[in-house]
């Protein structure tokens, strides 16, 4: 197969991967706490490829992976006292069946056993473990530093129910997504307690996906894929014509 076909095919594979990333971003445009992804590619120089009669180096496209856009999404006020948004780069820590995970999804709720959980049902962890409320608790309040207080029964004084565990990462790009809005650690990325962020009660952080940008990118990718497909077909047709002419040459 000629180098032009191989180069075009490598570009199509890369575009297909990028289209998957963009489509996933668009699918999660309304997912609370979702962080958009971007595709990473690199140039691969093949020393074994041939260009004409001489040994040469041909440039291919290779899928390198994805990166996370960890910029803050818009804050939407809901008025729900169990909704929290994070102003800063911190994450909430939640306990899942697969271990601890980290999320910006602050659409919290209280399950049947009184635990504070995420919309997926994962327990939200405080500094001393899961946060549990009593059946008579009311008027839940989150302070800016994450401290949780309630009014117990008819009492007019506040009772403490723990404090949200907020963590940050120095190598946040090493985090790996686990679900729509949760992350897990890989490599050297380790959670560190932080006091630099503050909690905004009664609000949630929306997805940071920019719909117009992603739709425009999807159109660009589709057009590029179509153009390369047409180029590859033209090259294949030309090769076929050349073979047919060679077949007609008398022996």
C-alpha positions in Angstrom: 0.0 0.0 0.0 1.4 3.4 -0.9 2.5 5.9 1.7 -0.3 8.4 0.8 -2.9 5.8 1.6 -1.3 4.9 4.9 -1.0 8.5 5.9 -4.6 9.2 5.0 -5.7 6.1 6.9 -3.8 7.2 10.0 -5.5 10.6 9.8 -8.9 9.0 9.5 -8.3 6.8 12.6 -7.3 9.9 14.5 -10.4 11.9 13.3 -12.6 9.0 14.3 -11.1 9.0 17.8 -11.5 12.8 18.1 -15.1 12.5 16.9 -15.8 10.0 19.8 -14.4 12.5 22.3 -16.4 15.4 20.9 -19.6 13.3 20.8 -19.1 12.2 24.4 -18.7 15.9 25.5 -21.9 16.8 23.7 -23.8 13.9 25.3 -22.8 15.2 28.7 -23.5 18.9 28.1 -26.2 18.7 30.9 -24.3 16.4 33.3 -23.7 18.2 36.6 -20.0 18.5 37.3 -18.8 17.1 34.0 -15.4 18.1 32.7 -14.9 18.2 28.9 -12.2 16.1 27.3 -9.9 16.9 24.4 -8.0 14.6 22.1 -4.2 14.5 22.0 -2.3 13.4 18.9 1.4 13.3 18.0 3.5 12.9 14.9 5.0 9.5 14.2 7.9 9.4 11.8 8.3 6.0 10.1 11.9 5.2 9.2 10.9 2.1 7.4 8.5 3.7 4.9 9.6 4.3 1.3 9.2 7.5 -0.7 9.6 6.8 -4.4 12.8 4.9 -5.0 14.6 6.1 -1.9 14.4 5.2 1.7 12.6 8.1 3.5 10.7 9.1 6.6 7.0 9.5 6.3 4.9 11.4 8.9 1.8 9.7 10.3 -0.7 10.7 13.0 -0.8 8.7 16.2 -3.5 8.8 18.9 -1.7 9.9 22.1 -4.7 10.0 24.5 -7.1 12.6 26.0 -6.7 15.5 28.3 -9.2 17.0 30.8 -10.5 20.5 30.7 -10.7 21.1 34.5 -11.8 24.7 34.3 -14.9 25.5 36.3 -18.3 25.2 34.8 -21.1 27.8 35.3 -22.6 27.9 38.7 -26.4 27.5 38.7 -28.5 28.5 41.8 -31.0 25.8 42.6 -32.2 26.8 46.1 -31.9 23.1 47.2 -30.1 23.2 50.6 -28.4 19.8 49.7 -26.9 21.2 46.5 -23.3 22.4 46.8 -20.9 24.0 44.3 -17.2 24.3 44.8 -15.5 27.7 44.2 -11.9 26.7 43.6 -10.1 23.6 42.3 -11.1 21.2 45.0 -13.0 17.9 44.7 -15.5 16.2 46.9 -14.5 12.7 48.0 -17.0 9.9 47.6 -17.0 6.2 48.5 -17.9 3.8 45.7 -17.9 0.1 45.4 -14.6 0.5 43.5 -13.0 2.7 46.1 -12.6 6.4 46.7 -13.5 8.7 43.8 -13.4 12.5 43.4 -16.1 14.6 41.9 -17.4 18.1 41.4 -21.0 16.9 41.2 -22.6 18.6 44.2 -26.2 17.5 43.5 -26.4 15.7 46.9 -29.2 14.0 48.6 -30.0 11.9 51.8 -30.7 8.2 51.3 -33.0 6.0 53.3 -30.4 5.3 56.0 -29.6 9.0 56.5 -26.3 9.1 54.6 -25.4 12.0 52.4 -24.9 10.6 48.9 -24.4 11.8 45.4 -27.0 11.5 42.7 -25.4 8.1 41.8 -26.0 6.9 45.4 -22.3 7.0 46.4 -21.6 8.1 50.0 -20.0 11.5 50.4 -17.1 11.4 52.8 -16.3 13.9 55.5 -13.2 14.3 57.5 -14.3 11.4 59.8 -15.9 9.2 57.2 -19.5 9.0 55.8 -21.8 11.9 56.8 -24.9 10.6 58.5 -28.0 12.6 59.5 -30.5 11.8 62.2 -34.2 11.3 61.3 -35.1 14.5 63.2 -32.5 16.7 61.5 -33.7 19.7 59.6 -32.3 23.0 58.3 -29.1 21.5 56.9 -26.4 24.2 56.5 -23.1 24.0 54.7 -20.6 26.7 55.7 -18.1 28.0 53.3 -15.4 25.7 54.6 -17.6 22.6 54.3 -18.7 22.3 57.9 -22.2 20.8 58.1 -24.7 21.8 60.8 -28.4 21.0 61.4 -31.2 21.8 63.7 -32.2 18.6 65.6 -35.9 18.3 66.2 -37.3 21.4 67.7 -34.0 22.6 69.0 -33.0 26.2 68.1 -29.3 25.5 68.4 -27.1 24.1 65.7 -25.7 20.5 65.9 -22.6 19.5 63.9 -22.7 16.6 61.4 -19.2 16.7 60.2 -17.3 18.5 57.5 -17.0 17.8 53.8 -13.6 16.4 52.9 -12.2 18.6 50.1 -9.1 17.6 48.3 -7.0 19.0 45.4 -4.3 17.5 43.1 -1.0 18.9 41.9 -1.0 16.6 38.9 -4.7 16.8 38.1 -4.2 15.9 34.4 -3.1 12.4 35.6 -6.6 11.8 37.0 -8.6 9.3 35.0 -12.4 9.5 34.5 -14.5 6.9 36.2 -18.1 7.5 35.1 -19.7 10.7 33.9 -18.4 13.1 36.6 -16.1 11.2 38.9 -12.3 10.7 38.7 -9.9 8.2 40.1 -6.1 8.5 40.7 -3.4 7.1 38.6 0.4 7.6 38.6 1.6 10.2 41.0 -1.7 12.1 41.4 -2.5 11.9 45.1 -5.3 13.8 46.9 -4.1 16.6 49.2 -6.4 18.3 51.8 -7.1 21.9 50.9 -8.7 24.9 52.5 -8.3 27.1 49.5 -11.7 26.4 48.1 -15.1 27.4 49.4 -18.5 25.8 49.4 -21.5 27.5 47.8 -24.8 26.1 49.3 -27.9 25.9 47.2 -26.1 25.8 43.9 -24.5 23.3 41.5 -21.7 23.4 39.0 -22.9 22.7 35.5 -20.9 20.9 32.8 -18.1 23.1 31.4 -18.8 21.8 27.9 -19.2 24.7 25.4 -22.0 23.4 23.2 -21.4 25.8 20.2 -17.6 25.0 20.2 -18.2 21.3 20.3 -20.8 21.3 17.6 -18.5 23.4 15.4 -15.7 21.0 16.0 -17.9 18.0 15.1 -18.7 19.6 11.8 -15.0 20.3 11.1 -14.1 16.7 11.9 -16.8 15.3 9.7 -15.8 17.4 6.8 -12.1 16.5 7.2 -13.0 12.8 7.4 -15.1 13.1 4.2 -12.4 14.9 2.3 -9.7 12.3 3.3 -12.1 9.5 2.3 -12.6 11.2 -1.2 -8.8 11.6 -1.5 -8.2 7.9 -0.6 -10.8 6.8 -3.1 -9.3 9.0 -5.8 -5.9 7.4 -5.1 -7.3 3.9 -5.2 -9.1 4.5 -8.4 -5.9 5.9 -10.0 -4.0 2.8 -8.9 -6.7 0.6 -10.3 -6.5 2.4 -13.6 -2.7 2.1 -13.7 -3.0 -1.7 -13.1 -5.6 -2.0 -15.8 -3.3 -0.2 -18.3 -0.4 -2.5 -17.3 -2.5 -5.5 -17.9 -3.2 -4.3 -21.4 0.5 -4.1 -22.3 1.4 -7.0 -24.6 4.0 -9.4 -23.4 
